[in-house]
Amino acid sequence: MFAQTFGLIFLAELGDKTQLATLSLAASGESRTTVFLAAASALVLTSAIGVVAGEAVARLVPPVWITRVAGMAFLVMGGLLLAKGGK
């Protein structure tokens, strides 16, 4: 489970707006250590919120339905992006 979660989050975060914002802040010449620690702390906090929210939802909704709805949401978002055609 650790490797699966790590891999999924790692791939999802590569090249996204968060990484680009972090790159921009690090390139600004400020303390790279501070930028790293702040960005890592923010990712840990947002992940913690996701885990707590996921646990709360899982108490109300069977996990199989959470997976199905999440899968459908990704398919719909992908379809909308394809339909948009880069516009």
The 8 nearest C-alpha neighbors of each residue, nearest first, counted from 0:
[[1, 3, 2, 4, 5, 6, 7, 8],
 [2, 0, 4, 3, 5, 6, 7, 8],
 [1, 3, 5, 4, 0, 6, 7, 8],
 [2, 4, 0, 6, 1, 5, 7, 8],
 [5, 3, 7, 1, 6, 2, 0, 8],
 [6, 4, 2, 8, 3, 7, 9, 1],
 [7, 5, 9, 3, 4, 8, 2, 10],
 [6, 8, 4, 10, 9, 5, 11, 3],
 [7, 9, 11, 5, 10, 6, 12, 4],
 [10, 8, 6, 12, 7, 11, 5, 13],
 [9, 11, 13, 7, 12, 8, 6, 5],
 [12, 10, 8, 9, 13, 7, 15, 14],
 [11, 13, 9, 10, 15, 8, 14, 18],
 [14, 12, 10, 15, 11, 9, 18, 8],
 [13, 15, 18, 12, 19, 16, 17, 11],
 [16, 14, 17, 18, 12, 13, 19, 11],
 [15, 17, 19, 18, 20, 14, 12, 21],
 [18, 16, 20, 19, 15, 21, 12, 14],
 [17, 19, 21, 20, 15, 16, 14, 22],
 [18, 20, 22, 16, 21, 17, 23, 15],
 [21, 19, 23, 17, 22, 18, 16, 24],
 [20, 22, 18, 24, 23, 19, 25, 17],
 [23, 21, 19, 25, 20, 24, 18, 26],
 [22, 24, 20, 26, 21, 25, 19, 27],
 [23, 25, 21, 27, 26, 22, 20, 34],
 [26, 24, 22, 31, 27, 23, 21, 34],
 [27, 25, 23, 28, 24, 22, 29, 31],
 [28, 26, 24, 25, 29, 23, 22, 30],
 [27, 29, 26, 25, 30, 31, 24, 23],
 [30, 28, 27, 31, 25, 24, 26, 34],
 [31, 29, 33, 32, 34, 28, 25, 35],
 [30, 32, 34, 25, 33, 35, 29, 28],
 [31, 33, 35, 30, 34, 36, 37, 25],
 [32, 34, 36, 30, 31, 35, 37, 29],
 [33, 35, 31, 37, 32, 36, 38, 25],
 [36, 34, 32, 38, 33, 37, 39, 31],
 [37, 35, 39, 33, 38, 34, 40, 32],
 [36, 38, 40, 34, 39, 35, 33, 41],
 [39, 37, 41, 35, 40, 36, 34, 42],
 [38, 40, 42, 36, 41, 37, 35, 43],
 [41, 39, 43, 37, 38, 42, 36, 44],
 [40, 42, 44, 38, 39, 43, 37, 45],
 [43, 41, 39, 45, 44, 40, 46, 38],
 [42, 44, 40, 46, 41, 45, 47, 39],
 [45, 43, 47, 41, 46, 42, 40, 48],
 [46, 44, 48, 42, 47, 43, 41, 49],
 [45, 47, 49, 43, 44, 48, 42, 50],
 [48, 46, 44, 50, 49, 45, 43, 51],
 [47, 49, 45, 51, 46, 50, 52, 44],
 [50, 48, 46, 52, 47, 51, 53, 45],
 [49, 51, 53, 47, 52, 48, 54, 46],
 [52, 50, 54, 48, 53, 49, 47, 55],
 [53, 51, 55, 49, 54, 50, 48, 56],
 [54, 52, 50, 56, 55, 51, 49, 57],
 [53, 55, 57, 51, 52, 56, 50, 58],
 [56, 54, 52, 58, 53, 57, 51, 59],
 [55, 57, 53, 59, 58, 54, 60, 52],
 [58, 56, 54, 60, 59, 55, 62, 53],
 [59, 57, 56, 55, 60, 54, 61, 53],
 [60, 58, 56, 57, 61, 55, 54, 62],
 [59, 61, 57, 56, 58, 62, 64, 65],
 [60, 62, 63, 64, 57, 65, 59, 58],
 [63, 61, 65, 64, 57, 66, 60, 67],
 [62, 64, 66, 65, 61, 67, 60, 68],
 [65, 63, 67, 66, 62, 61, 68, 60],
 [64, 66, 62, 68, 67, 63, 69, 61],
 [67, 65, 69, 63, 64, 68, 70, 62],
 [68, 66, 64, 70, 69, 65, 71, 63],
 [67, 69, 71, 65, 70, 66, 64, 72],
 [70, 68, 72, 66, 71, 67, 65, 73],
 [71, 69, 67, 73, 68, 72, 66, 74],
 [70, 72, 74, 68, 73, 69, 75, 67],
 [71, 73, 69, 75, 70, 74, 68, 76],
 [72, 74, 76, 70, 71, 75, 77, 69],
 [75, 73, 71, 77, 72, 76, 78, 70],
 [74, 76, 78, 72, 77, 73, 71, 79],
 [75, 77, 79, 73, 78, 74, 72, 80],
 [78, 76, 74, 80, 75, 79, 73, 81],
 [79, 77, 75, 81, 80, 76, 74, 82],
 [78, 80, 82, 76, 81, 77, 83, 75],
 [79, 81, 83, 77, 78, 82, 76, 84],
 [82, 80, 78, 84, 83, 79, 77, 85],
 [83, 81, 79, 84, 80, 78, 85, 77],
 [82, 84, 80, 81, 85, 86, 79, 78],
 [85, 83, 81, 82, 86, 80, 79, 78],
 [84, 86, 83, 80, 81, 82, 79, 77],
 [85, 84, 83, 80, 82, 81, 79, 78]]
